[in-house]
Amino acid sequence: MRVLGTTVLAFEWLIVALAVPVAVNTADVRAPAAWGFLAIITVLIGVAIATITRPVGVAVGWAIQVLTLAAGFLVPLVPLIILAVIFTGLFYAAVRLARRVDAAKAAATPASDGPAVVGDTGDVRPADQS
């Protein structure tokens, strides 16, 4: 989740940052409001990226998706709405794939009942139970 989720959120920030001047110049949005929105999104994306491997990071990521979609409808900028929908789909895919990878890793990891033993070659394997 760390790599894919972080990448989606970082590129989403870039899109929102590029949409701010467009919103100010074409949609009659006041500049302080637009830059304030970008500041809020920046902080939220920073928190989400820092905590992306925990449930709170994923929840903040979903909040970012909702805020971006809402901004697209409030401004109204159709390209921002389209990009927000695309990034919401990408974030959903990142969360879903991360859960599948975590489940596969958990299934592939053998359960060890005893202490690990380091062999002559440096590999770690479970101790014999004899």
C-alpha positions, -999 to +999 in steps of 0.1 A: +000+000+000+028+023+008+042+027-028+009+026-048-011+047-023+016+073-019+020+076-057-018+081-062-020+107-035+011+126-047-001+128-083-035+138-070-019+167-051-002+177-083-035+178-102-052+198-074-023+223-073-025+228-111-063+232-109-060+261-084-049+288-109-074+275-134-102+278-109-091+313-099-088+325-135-118+308-152-144+299-125-144+332-106-131+315-074-115+338-049-077+333-047-075+330-009-102+304-009-085+283-036-051+285-021-066+277+014-082+246-001-048+236-016-032+241+019-058+219+035-054+192+008-016+195+012-017+188+049-042+160+045-022+143+018+009+146+040-009+130+069-023+103+046+011+095+031+028+094+065+001+069+079-009+051+047-001+017+061-025+022+090-063+024+089-063+061+097-041+068+066-066+050+044-095+069+060-077+103+054-071+092+018-108+086+013-116+120+029-092+135+003-111+118-025-144+132-012-131+167-008-116+167-043-149+155-058-168+181-038-144+208-050-150+198-086-187+201-082-186+234-062-163+253-085-176+238-112-147+225-133-157+195-154-120+185-159-115+185-122-145+163-117-133+138-143-098+137-127-113+134-092-133+104-104-102+088-120-081+093-089-109+080-067-108+048-088-070+046-086-071+050-048-098+023-046-076+000-067-046+008-045-065-001-014-080-032-029-047-045-043-029-038-010-054-059+008-049-087-017-011-085-014-013-085+024-035-116+023-012-134-001+018-125+020+001-138+051-009-171+034+027-176+021+044-170+054+048-203+072+037-204+108+066-212+131+060-231+163+095-230+176+125-207+177+143-199+145+177-215+139+204-199+117+221-225+096+256-226+083+247-207+052+230-178+072+195-188+063+168-187+090+146-217+093+123-231+120+139-253+146+131-291+145+105-302+169+120-337+176 
